[in-house]
């Protein structure tokens, strides 16, 4: 039985990729993921804000004391710890991780602008990253900013990053574009080799004690897989790029659904954080068992078989019909058990 799949030009042993999370932040935990069967890892993200903040601190140290005496007690800055410059640590982490594992290592860069921080893309490549995932997450708060301006900012950022690297570039998309399919096309035209559908944005809440807004990480469930399935199914074979289902993948069944809709791979984060690295083995066991029962010999054999290109029910992808869904509601299968 062949579980291998092609993703970003790599031949992965199976479709399971560990997405950016605390479990992909150290060589030790990444090695555990590899030992349990994960096919590739996306490292924890290096943030634009983090890079810029550290560069500003460094500039302050180098240039703000030009008129000072080196003997002055306060000459050395207290706010900069050169042993804790995370951008440089990130590069060293990549080098160490590459020495310890045999699966592809995908670096992750998180930003919102096309500033000088993108030079770090080339540094990530030089450190040994096999590919780069770019996560652009910008929520416009200016009421006068139109969608074309926002979309251009995304595309310009991707183009600029691509100019600095030769390794494959993938974009972790959000679902808020008015036409995600067109944005996917523009990303690919800008040099992207893959698309992850979709990101998992932090949630906004209000702290009633401090009366301030706070952001919280969101743990997903399988119920959030829907949009990834929809857009993998829509984009399958429409663009010359790899597709990765990136939200709501928790079980072997979720993986199979994603592949059947057209995904080349899936990314796992929430389920691994909740259940640990050994859950990879459980997911792979389910996939093998299901394929054996349904007489599938390979992942490629089933890929895209229920995409928009092949489905006998295109309205499932092309329309959002709430009333039709209600009319076809299966009480026994769709209603949560606690309501039965």
PyMOL commands that set and color helices and strands:
alter all, ss='L'
color gray80, all
select helices_A, chain A and resi 22-24+27-35+48-63+82-84+86-100+116-126+147-163+180-189+222-235+252-261+270-275+279-293+299-302+315-318+322-327+331-334+337-339
alter helices_A, ss='H'
color red, helices_A
select strands_A, chain A and resi 5-7+10-12+16-18+40-42+46-47+104-111+131-136+168-173+194-197+203-207+212-216+242-245+265-268
alter strands_A, ss='S'
color yellow, strands_A
deselect
rebuild
show_as cartoon
